[in-house]
Amino acid sequence: MVSTLGWINVVLIVLMASIYPVKLSYLRKIKVQGRQHAEIHGKIYNIIRKTHPILGSLIVLIGLYHGWIAFGRFPLHTGTLVLGTIILMGLVALLGPKIKGLRKSWRSIHRGLGFLLFLLVIIHIYWRNLI
């Protein structure tokens, strides 16, 4: 069960990360072929964009449950770093547009945290007891 929940979260994280390449593909298609030829790309992008916050919340909940059934508590562990990064990404996405100093840069911060998340997930999968 613990392993299954972890792999479900990995799949969900990959789905979440697909938003940026799909957006770039959609914008490139509009630029090259026009908006009417990019309709399918636009629909896919809108579905991913609308489900992005829901999937993020689901990843946090599954991550909390995954950690709880693995340890019965939340010690400092590579999984704790993964979960903390996901929560931080959510906070940046929620508060970034509202905080004056972050309005222009929150997406870049969110994307940078995504790269950090990718590295932490790899560490968690292969060297989970590193800490």
Phi and psi in radians as a Rosetta constraint file:
Dihedral C 1 N 2 CA 2 C 2 CIRCULARHARMONIC -1.057 0.35
Dihedral N 2 CA 2 C 2 N 3 CIRCULARHARMONIC -0.830 0.35
Dihedral C 2 N 3 CA 3 C 3 CIRCULARHARMONIC -1.119 0.35
Dihedral N 3 CA 3 C 3 N 4 CIRCULARHARMONIC -0.727 0.35
Dihedral C 3 N 4 CA 4 C 4 CIRCULARHARMONIC -1.059 0.35
Dihedral N 4 CA 4 C 4 N 5 CIRCULARHARMONIC -0.786 0.35
Dihedral C 4 N 5 CA 5 C 5 CIRCULARHARMONIC -1.087 0.35
Dihedral N 5 CA 5 C 5 N 6 CIRCULARHARMONIC -0.704 0.35
Dihedral C 5 N 6 CA 6 C 6 CIRCULARHARMONIC -1.075 0.35
Dihedral N 6 CA 6 C 6 N 7 CIRCULARHARMONIC -0.775 0.35
Dihedral C 6 N 7 CA 7 C 7 CIRCULARHARMONIC -1.234 0.35
Dihedral N 7 CA 7 C 7 N 8 CIRCULARHARMONIC -0.571 0.35
Dihedral C 7 N 8 CA 8 C 8 CIRCULARHARMONIC -1.046 0.35
Dihedral N 8 CA 8 C 8 N 9 CIRCULARHARMONIC -0.768 0.35
Dihedral C 8 N 9 CA 9 C 9 CIRCULARHARMONIC -1.135 0.35
Dihedral N 9 CA 9 C 9 N 10 CIRCULARHARMONIC -0.645 0.35
Dihedral C 9 N 10 CA 10 C 10 CIRCULARHARMONIC -1.069 0.35
Dihedral N 10 CA 10 C 10 N 11 CIRCULARHARMONIC -0.777 0.35
Dihedral C 10 N 11 CA 11 C 11 CIRCULARHARMONIC -1.091 0.35
Dihedral N 11 CA 11 C 11 N 12 CIRCULARHARMONIC -0.761 0.35
Dihedral C 11 N 12 CA 12 C 12 CIRCULARHARMONIC -1.113 0.35
Dihedral N 12 CA 12 C 12 N 13 CIRCULARHARMONIC -0.670 0.35
Dihedral C 12 N 13 CA 13 C 13 CIRCULARHARMONIC -1.131 0.35
Dihedral N 13 CA 13 C 13 N 14 CIRCULARHARMONIC -0.703 0.35
Dihedral C 13 N 14 CA 14 C 14 CIRCULARHARMONIC -1.109 0.35
Dihedral N 14 CA 14 C 14 N 15 CIRCULARHARMONIC -0.748 0.35
Dihedral C 14 N 15 CA 15 C 15 CIRCULARHARMONIC -1.045 0.35
Dihedral N 15 CA 15 C 15 N 16 CIRCULARHARMONIC -0.751 0.35
Dihedral C 15 N 16 CA 16 C 16 CIRCULARHARMONIC -1.103 0.35
Dihedral N 16 CA 16 C 16 N 17 CIRCULARHARMONIC -0.690 0.35
Dihedral C 16 N 17 CA 17 C 17 CIRCULARHARMONIC -1.222 0.35
Dihedral N 17 CA 17 C 17 N 18 CIRCULARHARMONIC -0.313 0.35
Dihedral C 17 N 18 CA 18 C 18 CIRCULARHARMONIC -1.252 0.35
Dihedral N 18 CA 18 C 18 N 19 CIRCULARHARMONIC -0.207 0.35
Dihedral C 18 N 19 CA 19 C 19 CIRCULARHARMONIC -1.048 0.35
Dihedral N 19 CA 19 C 19 N 20 CIRCULARHARMONIC -0.727 0.35
Dihedral C 19 N 20 CA 20 C 20 CIRCULARHARMONIC -1.226 0.35
Dihedral N 20 CA 20 C 20 N 21 CIRCULARHARMONIC -0.863 0.35
Dihedral C 20 N 21 CA 21 C 21 CIRCULARHARMONIC -1.077 0.35
Dihedral N 21 CA 21 C 21 N 22 CIRCULARHARMONIC -0.626 0.35
Dihedral C 21 N 22 CA 22 C 22 CIRCULARHARMONIC -1.148 0.35
Dihedral N 22 CA 22 C 22 N 23 CIRCULARHARMONIC -0.710 0.35
Dihedral C 22 N 23 CA 23 C 23 CIRCULARHARMONIC -1.091 0.35
Dihedral N 23 CA 23 C 23 N 24 CIRCULARHARMONIC -0.798 0.35
Dihedral C 23 N 24 CA 24 C 24 CIRCULARHARMONIC -1.078 0.35
Dihedral N 24 CA 24 C 24 N 25 CIRCULARHARMONIC -0.719 0.35
Dihedral C 24 N 25 CA 25 C 25 CIRCULARHARMONIC -1.102 0.35
Dihedral N 25 CA 25 C 25 N 26 CIRCULARHARMONIC -0.744 0.35
Dihedral C 25 N 26 CA 26 C 26 CIRCULARHARMONIC -1.079 0.35
Dihedral N 26 CA 26 C 26 N 27 CIRCULARHARMONIC -0.838 0.35
Dihedral C 26 N 27 CA 27 C 27 CIRCULARHARMONIC -1.137 0.35
Dihedral N 27 CA 27 C 27 N 28 CIRCULARHARMONIC -0.666 0.35
Dihedral C 27 N 28 CA 28 C 28 CIRCULARHARMONIC -1.134 0.35
Dihedral N 28 CA 28 C 28 N 29 CIRCULARHARMONIC -0.718 0.35
Dihedral C 28 N 29 CA 29 C 29 CIRCULARHARMONIC -1.112 0.35
Dihedral N 29 CA 29 C 29 N 30 CIRCULARHARMONIC -0.714 0.35
Dihedral C 29 N 30 CA 30 C 30 CIRCULARHARMONIC -1.074 0.35
Dihedral N 30 CA 30 C 30 N 31 CIRCULARHARMONIC -0.796 0.35
Dihedral C 30 N 31 CA 31 C 31 CIRCULARHARMONIC -1.119 0.35
Dihedral N 31 CA 31 C 31 N 32 CIRCULARHARMONIC -0.702 0.35
Dihedral C 31 N 32 CA 32 C 32 CIRCULARHARMONIC -1.456 0.35
Dihedral N 32 CA 32 C 32 N 33 CIRCULARHARMONIC -0.799 0.35
Dihedral C 32 N 33 CA 33 C 33 CIRCULARHARMONIC -1.986 0.35
Dihedral N 33 CA 33 C 33 N 34 CIRCULARHARMONIC -0.129 0.35
Dihedral C 33 N 34 CA 34 C 34 CIRCULARHARMONIC 1.682 0.35
Dihedral N 34 CA 34 C 34 N 35 CIRCULARHARMONIC 2.803 0.35
Dihedral C 34 N 35 CA 35 C 35 CIRCULARHARMONIC -1.075 0.35
Dihedral N 35 CA 35 C 35 N 36 CIRCULARHARMONIC -0.695 0.35
Dihedral C 35 N 36 CA 36 C 36 CIRCULARHARMONIC -1.145 0.35
Dihedral N 36 CA 36 C 36 N 37 CIRCULARHARMONIC -0.514 0.35
Dihedral C 36 N 37 CA 37 C 37 CIRCULARHARMONIC -1.450 0.35
Dihedral N 37 CA 37 C 37 N 38 CIRCULARHARMONIC -0.191 0.35
Dihedral C 37 N 38 CA 38 C 38 CIRCULARHARMONIC -1.778 0.35
Dihedral N 38 CA 38 C 38 N 39 CIRCULARHARMONIC 0.240 0.35
Dihedral C 38 N 39 CA 39 C 39 CIRCULARHARMONIC -1.030 0.35
Dihedral N 39 CA 39 C 39 N 40 CIRCULARHARMONIC -0.789 0.35
Dihedral C 39 N 40 CA 40 C 40 CIRCULARHARMONIC -1.140 0.35
Dihedral N 40 CA 40 C 40 N 41 CIRCULARHARMONIC -0.748 0.35
Dihedral C 40 N 41 CA 41 C 41 CIRCULARHARMONIC -1.032 0.35
Dihedral N 41 CA 41 C 41 N 42 CIRCULARHARMONIC -0.717 0.35
Dihedral C 41 N 42 CA 42 C 42 CIRCULARHARMONIC -1.113 0.35
Dihedral N 42 CA 42 C 42 N 43 CIRCULARHARMONIC -0.709 0.35
Dihedral C 42 N 43 CA 43 C 43 CIRCULARHARMONIC -1.143 0.35
Dihedral N 43 CA 43 C 43 N 44 CIRCULARHARMONIC -0.748 0.35
Dihedral C 43 N 44 CA 44 C 44 CIRCULARHARMONIC -1.092 0.35
Dihedral N 44 CA 44 C 44 N 45 CIRCULARHARMONIC -0.795 0.35
Dihedral C 44 N 45 CA 45 C 45 CIRCULARHARMONIC -1.059 0.35
Dihedral N 45 CA 45 C 45 N 46 CIRCULARHARMONIC -0.757 0.35
Dihedral C 45 N 46 CA 46 C 46 CIRCULARHARMONIC -1.127 0.35
Dihedral N 46 CA 46 C 46 N 47 CIRCULARHARMONIC -0.661 0.35
Dihedral C 46 N 47 CA 47 C 47 CIRCULARHARMONIC -1.105 0.35
Dihedral N 47 CA 47 C 47 N 48 CIRCULARHARMONIC -0.824 0.35
Dihedral C 47 N 48 CA 48 C 48 CIRCULARHARMONIC -1.108 0.35
Dihedral N 48 CA 48 C 48 N 49 CIRCULARHARMONIC -0.731 0.35
Dihedral C 48 N 49 CA 49 C 49 CIRCULARHARMONIC -1.111 0.35
Dihedral N 49 CA 49 C 49 N 50 CIRCULARHARMONIC -0.717 0.35
Dihedral C 49 N 50 CA 50 C 50 CIRCULARHARMONIC -1.279 0.35
Dihedral N 50 CA 50 C 50 N 51 CIRCULARHARMONIC -0.571 0.35
Dihedral C 50 N 51 CA 51 C 51 CIRCULARHARMONIC -1.520 0.35
Dihedral N 51 CA 51 C 51 N 52 CIRCULARHARMONIC -0.195 0.35
Dihedral C 51 N 52 CA 52 C 52 CIRCULARHARMONIC -0.951 0.35
Dihedral N 52 CA 52 C 52 N 53 CIRCULARHARMONIC -0.905 0.35
Dihedral C 52 N 53 CA 53 C 53 CIRCULARHARMONIC -1.160 0.35
Dihedral N 53 CA 53 C 53 N 54 CIRCULARHARMONIC -0.595 0.35
Dihedral C 53 N 54 CA 54 C 54 CIRCULARHARMONIC -1.166 0.35
Dihedral N 54 CA 54 C 54 N 55 CIRCULARHARMONIC -0.801 0.35
Dihedral C 54 N 55 CA 55 C 55 CIRCULARHARMONIC -1.115 0.35
Dihedral N 55 CA 55 C 55 N 56 CIRCULARHARMONIC -0.651 0.35
Dihedral C 55 N 56 CA 56 C 56 CIRCULARHARMONIC -1.054 0.35
Dihedral N 56 CA 56 C 56 N 57 CIRCULARHARMONIC -0.777 0.35
Dihedral C 56 N 57 CA 57 C 57 CIRCULARHARMONIC -1.112 0.35
Dihedral N 57 CA 57 C 57 N 58 CIRCULARHARMONIC -0.725 0.35
Dihedral C 57 N 58 CA 58 C 58 CIRCULARHARMONIC -1.105 0.35
Dihedral N 58 CA 58 C 58 N 59 CIRCULARHARMONIC -0.697 0.35
Dihedral C 58 N 59 CA 59 C 59 CIRCULARHARMONIC -1.078 0.35
Dihedral N 59 CA 59 C 59 N 60 CIRCULARHARMONIC -0.729 0.35
Dihedral C 59 N 60 CA 60 C 60 CIRCULARHARMONIC -1.107 0.35
Dihedral N 60 CA 60 C 60 N 61 CIRCULARHARMONIC -0.818 0.35
Dihedral C 60 N 61 CA 61 C 61 CIRCULARHARMONIC -1.100 0.35
Dihedral N 61 CA 61 C 61 N 62 CIRCULARHARMONIC -0.795 0.35
Dihedral C 61 N 62 CA 62 C 62 CIRCULARHARMONIC -1.123 0.35
Dihedral N 62 CA 62 C 62 N 63 CIRCULARHARMONIC -0.694 0.35
Dihedral C 62 N 63 CA 63 C 63 CIRCULARHARMONIC -1.092 0.35
Dihedral N 63 CA 63 C 63 N 64 CIRCULARHARMONIC -0.731 0.35
Dihedral C 63 N 64 CA 64 C 64 CIRCULARHARMONIC -1.086 0.35
Dihedral N 64 CA 64 C 64 N 65 CIRCULARHARMONIC -0.811 0.35
Dihedral C 64 N 65 CA 65 C 65 CIRCULARHARMONIC -1.141 0.35
Dihedral N 65 CA 65 C 65 N 66 CIRCULARHARMONIC -0.745 0.35
Dihedral C 65 N 66 CA 66 C 66 CIRCULARHARMONIC -0.992 0.35
Dihedral N 66 CA 66 C 66 N 67 CIRCULARHARMONIC -0.830 0.35
Dihedral C 66 N 67 CA 67 C 67 CIRCULARHARMONIC -1.163 0.35
Dihedral N 67 CA 67 C 67 N 68 CIRCULARHARMONIC -0.667 0.35
Dihedral C 67 N 68 CA 68 C 68 CIRCULARHARMONIC -1.171 0.35
Dihedral N 68 CA 68 C 68 N 69 CIRCULARHARMONIC -0.794 0.35
Dihedral C 68 N 69 CA 69 C 69 CIRCULARHARMONIC -1.301 0.35
Dihedral N 69 CA 69 C 69 N 70 CIRCULARHARMONIC -0.378 0.35
Dihedral C 69 N 70 CA 70 C 70 CIRCULARHARMONIC -1.305 0.35
Dihedral N 70 CA 70 C 70 N 71 CIRCULARHARMONIC -0.694 0.35
Dihedral C 70 N 71 CA 71 C 71 CIRCULARHARMONIC -2.121 0.35
Dihedral N 71 CA 71 C 71 N 72 CIRCULARHARMONIC -0.418 0.35
Dihedral C 71 N 72 CA 72 C 72 CIRCULARHARMONIC 1.382 0.35
Dihedral N 72 CA 72 C 72 N 73 CIRCULARHARMONIC 0.088 0.35
Dihedral C 72 N 73 CA 73 C 73 CIRCULARHARMONIC -2.863 0.35
Dihedral N 73 CA 73 C 73 N 74 CIRCULARHARMONIC -3.045 0.35
Dihedral C 73 N 74 CA 74 C 74 CIRCULARHARMONIC -2.177 0.35
Dihedral N 74 CA 74 C 74 N 75 CIRCULARHARMONIC 1.344 0.35
Dihedral C 74 N 75 CA 75 C 75 CIRCULARHARMONIC -1.300 0.35
Dihedral N 75 CA 75 C 75 N 76 CIRCULARHARMONIC 2.888 0.35
Dihedral C 75 N 76 CA 76 C 76 CIRCULARHARMONIC -1.191 0.35
Dihedral N 76 CA 76 C 76 N 77 CIRCULARHARMONIC 2.110 0.35
Dihedral C 76 N 77 CA 77 C 77 CIRCULARHARMONIC -2.734 0.35
Dihedral N 77 CA 77 C 77 N 78 CIRCULARHARMONIC 2.865 0.35
Dihedral C 77 N 78 CA 78 C 78 CIRCULARHARMONIC -1.050 0.35
Dihedral N 78 CA 78 C 78 N 79 CIRCULARHARMONIC -0.582 0.35
Dihedral C 78 N 79 CA 79 C 79 CIRCULARHARMONIC -1.162 0.35
Dihedral N 79 CA 79 C 79 N 80 CIRCULARHARMONIC -0.592 0.35
Dihedral C 79 N 80 CA 80 C 80 CIRCULARHARMONIC -1.129 0.35
Dihedral N 80 CA 80 C 80 N 81 CIRCULARHARMONIC -0.666 0.35
Dihedral C 80 N 81 CA 81 C 81 CIRCULARHARMONIC -1.154 0.35
Dihedral N 81 CA 81 C 81 N 82 CIRCULARHARMONIC -0.693 0.35
Dihedral C 81 N 82 CA 82 C 82 CIRCULARHARMONIC -1.074 0.35
Dihedral N 82 CA 82 C 82 N 83 CIRCULARHARMONIC -0.888 0.35
Dihedral C 82 N 83 CA 83 C 83 CIRCULARHARMONIC -1.094 0.35
Dihedral N 83 CA 83 C 83 N 84 CIRCULARHARMONIC -0.719 0.35
Dihedral C 83 N 84 CA 84 C 84 CIRCULARHARMONIC -1.081 0.35
Dihedral N 84 CA 84 C 84 N 85 CIRCULARHARMONIC -0.674 0.35
Dihedral C 84 N 85 CA 85 C 85 CIRCULARHARMONIC -1.158 0.35
Dihedral N 85 CA 85 C 85 N 86 CIRCULARHARMONIC -0.710 0.35
Dihedral C 85 N 86 CA 86 C 86 CIRCULARHARMONIC -1.109 0.35
Dihedral N 86 CA 86 C 86 N 87 CIRCULARHARMONIC -0.762 0.35
Dihedral C 86 N 87 CA 87 C 87 CIRCULARHARMONIC -1.114 0.35
Dihedral N 87 CA 87 C 87 N 88 CIRCULARHARMONIC -0.735 0.35
Dihedral C 87 N 88 CA 88 C 88 CIRCULARHARMONIC -1.083 0.35
Dihedral N 88 CA 88 C 88 N 89 CIRCULARHARMONIC -0.695 0.35
Dihedral C 88 N 89 CA 89 C 89 CIRCULARHARMONIC -1.061 0.35
Dihedral N 89 CA 89 C 89 N 90 CIRCULARHARMONIC -0.734 0.35
Dihedral C 89 N 90 CA 90 C 90 CIRCULARHARMONIC -1.117 0.35
Dihedral N 90 CA 90 C 90 N 91 CIRCULARHARMONIC -0.741 0.35
Dihedral C 90 N 91 CA 91 C 91 CIRCULARHARMONIC -1.115 0.35
Dihedral N 91 CA 91 C 91 N 92 CIRCULARHARMONIC -0.723 0.35
Dihedral C 91 N 92 CA 92 C 92 CIRCULARHARMONIC -1.077 0.35
Dihedral N 92 CA 92 C 92 N 93 CIRCULARHARMONIC -0.730 0.35
Dihedral C 92 N 93 CA 93 C 93 CIRCULARHARMONIC -1.184 0.35
Dihedral N 93 CA 93 C 93 N 94 CIRCULARHARMONIC -0.643 0.35
Dihedral C 93 N 94 CA 94 C 94 CIRCULARHARMONIC -1.332 0.35
Dihedral N 94 CA 94 C 94 N 95 CIRCULARHARMONIC -0.759 0.35
Dihedral C 94 N 95 CA 95 C 95 CIRCULARHARMONIC -1.644 0.35
Dihedral N 95 CA 95 C 95 N 96 CIRCULARHARMONIC -0.423 0.35
Dihedral C 95 N 96 CA 96 C 96 CIRCULARHARMONIC -0.908 0.35
Dihedral N 96 CA 96 C 96 N 97 CIRCULARHARMONIC -0.862 0.35
Dihedral C 96 N 97 CA 97 C 97 CIRCULARHARMONIC -1.172 0.35
Dihedral N 97 CA 97 C 97 N 98 CIRCULARHARMONIC -0.337 0.35
Dihedral C 97 N 98 CA 98 C 98 CIRCULARHARMONIC -1.634 0.35
Dihedral N 98 CA 98 C 98 N 99 CIRCULARHARMONIC -0.369 0.35
Dihedral C 98 N 99 CA 99 C 99 CIRCULARHARMONIC -1.665 0.35
Dihedral N 99 CA 99 C 99 N 100 CIRCULARHARMONIC 2.150 0.35
Dihedral C 99 N 100 CA 100 C 100 CIRCULARHARMONIC -0.908 0.35
Dihedral N 100 CA 100 C 100 N 101 CIRCULARHARMONIC -0.782 0.35
Dihedral C 100 N 101 CA 101 C 101 CIRCULARHARMONIC -1.244 0.35
Dihedral N 101 CA 101 C 101 N 102 CIRCULARHARMONIC -0.261 0.35
Dihedral C 101 N 102 CA 102 C 102 CIRCULARHARMONIC -1.872 0.35
Dihedral N 102 CA 102 C 102 N 103 CIRCULARHARMONIC -0.121 0.35
Dihedral C 102 N 103 CA 103 C 103 CIRCULARHARMONIC -0.949 0.35
Dihedral N 103 CA 103 C 103 N 104 CIRCULARHARMONIC -0.656 0.35
Dihedral C 103 N 104 CA 104 C 104 CIRCULARHARMONIC -1.574 0.35
Dihedral N 104 CA 104 C 104 N 105 CIRCULARHARMONIC -0.341 0.35
Dihedral C 104 N 105 CA 105 C 105 CIRCULARHARMONIC -2.035 0.35
Dihedral N 105 CA 105 C 105 N 106 CIRCULARHARMONIC -0.035 0.35
Dihedral C 105 N 106 CA 106 C 106 CIRCULARHARMONIC -1.096 0.35
Dihedral N 106 CA 106 C 106 N 107 CIRCULARHARMONIC -0.599 0.35
Dihedral C 106 N 107 CA 107 C 107 CIRCULARHARMONIC -1.160 0.35
Dihedral N 107 CA 107 C 107 N 108 CIRCULARHARMONIC -0.683 0.35
Dihedral C 107 N 108 CA 108 C 108 CIRCULARHARMONIC -1.151 0.35
Dihedral N 108 CA 108 C 108 N 109 CIRCULARHARMONIC -0.701 0.35
Dihedral C 108 N 109 CA 109 C 109 CIRCULARHARMONIC -1.116 0.35
Dihedral N 109 CA 109 C 109 N 110 CIRCULARHARMONIC -0.794 0.35
Dihedral C 109 N 110 CA 110 C 110 CIRCULARHARMONIC -1.030 0.35
Dihedral N 110 CA 110 C 110 N 111 CIRCULARHARMONIC -0.761 0.35
Dihedral C 110 N 111 CA 111 C 111 CIRCULARHARMONIC -1.167 0.35
Dihedral N 111 CA 111 C 111 N 112 CIRCULARHARMONIC -0.730 0.35
Dihedral C 111 N 112 CA 112 C 112 CIRCULARHARMONIC -1.088 0.35
Dihedral N 112 CA 112 C 112 N 113 CIRCULARHARMONIC -0.702 0.35
Dihedral C 112 N 113 CA 113 C 113 CIRCULARHARMONIC -1.128 0.35
Dihedral N 113 CA 113 C 113 N 114 CIRCULARHARMONIC -0.525 0.35
Dihedral C 113 N 114 CA 114 C 114 CIRCULARHARMONIC -1.105 0.35
Dihedral N 114 CA 114 C 114 N 115 CIRCULARHARMONIC -0.718 0.35
Dihedral C 114 N 115 CA 115 C 115 CIRCULARHARMONIC -1.140 0.35
Dihedral N 115 CA 115 C 115 N 116 CIRCULARHARMONIC -0.723 0.35
Dihedral C 115 N 116 CA 116 C 116 CIRCULARHARMONIC -1.067 0.35
Dihedral N 116 CA 116 C 116 N 117 CIRCULARHARMONIC -0.740 0.35
Dihedral C 116 N 117 CA 117 C 117 CIRCULARHARMONIC -1.025 0.35
Dihedral N 117 CA 117 C 117 N 118 CIRCULARHARMONIC -0.775 0.35
Dihedral C 117 N 118 CA 118 C 118 CIRCULARHARMONIC -0.989 0.35
Dihedral N 118 CA 118 C 118 N 119 CIRCULARHARMONIC -0.820 0.35
Dihedral C 118 N 119 CA 119 C 119 CIRCULARHARMONIC -1.113 0.35
Dihedral N 119 CA 119 C 119 N 120 CIRCULARHARMONIC -0.745 0.35
Dihedral C 119 N 120 CA 120 C 120 CIRCULARHARMONIC -1.156 0.35
Dihedral N 120 CA 120 C 120 N 121 CIRCULARHARMONIC -0.635 0.35
Dihedral C 120 N 121 CA 121 C 121 CIRCULARHARMONIC -1.125 0.35
Dihedral N 121 CA 121 C 121 N 122 CIRCULARHARMONIC -0.749 0.35
Dihedral C 121 N 122 CA 122 C 122 CIRCULARHARMONIC -1.050 0.35
Dihedral N 122 CA 122 C 122 N 123 CIRCULARHARMONIC -0.803 0.35
Dihedral C 122 N 123 CA 123 C 123 CIRCULARHARMONIC -1.065 0.35
Dihedral N 123 CA 123 C 123 N 124 CIRCULARHARMONIC -0.750 0.35
Dihedral C 123 N 124 CA 124 C 124 CIRCULARHARMONIC -1.122 0.35
Dihedral N 124 CA 124 C 124 N 125 CIRCULARHARMONIC -0.663 0.35
Dihedral C 124 N 125 CA 125 C 125 CIRCULARHARMONIC -1.225 0.35
Dihedral N 125 CA 125 C 125 N 126 CIRCULARHARMONIC -0.781 0.35
Dihedral C 125 N 126 CA 126 C 126 CIRCULARHARMONIC -1.663 0.35
Dihedral N 126 CA 126 C 126 N 127 CIRCULARHARMONIC -0.515 0.35
Dihedral C 126 N 127 CA 127 C 127 CIRCULARHARMONIC -2.344 0.35
Dihedral N 127 CA 127 C 127 N 128 CIRCULARHARMONIC 0.982 0.35
Dihedral C 127 N 128 CA 128 C 128 CIRCULARHARMONIC -1.075 0.35
Dihedral N 128 CA 128 C 128 N 129 CIRCULARHARMONIC -0.451 0.35
Dihedral C 128 N 129 CA 129 C 129 CIRCULARHARMONIC -1.734 0.35
Dihedral N 129 CA 129 C 129 N 130 CIRCULARHARMONIC 0.421 0.35
Dihedral C 129 N 130 CA 130 C 130 CIRCULARHARMONIC -1.062 0.35
Dihedral N 130 CA 130 C 130 N 131 CIRCULARHARMONIC -0.609 0.35
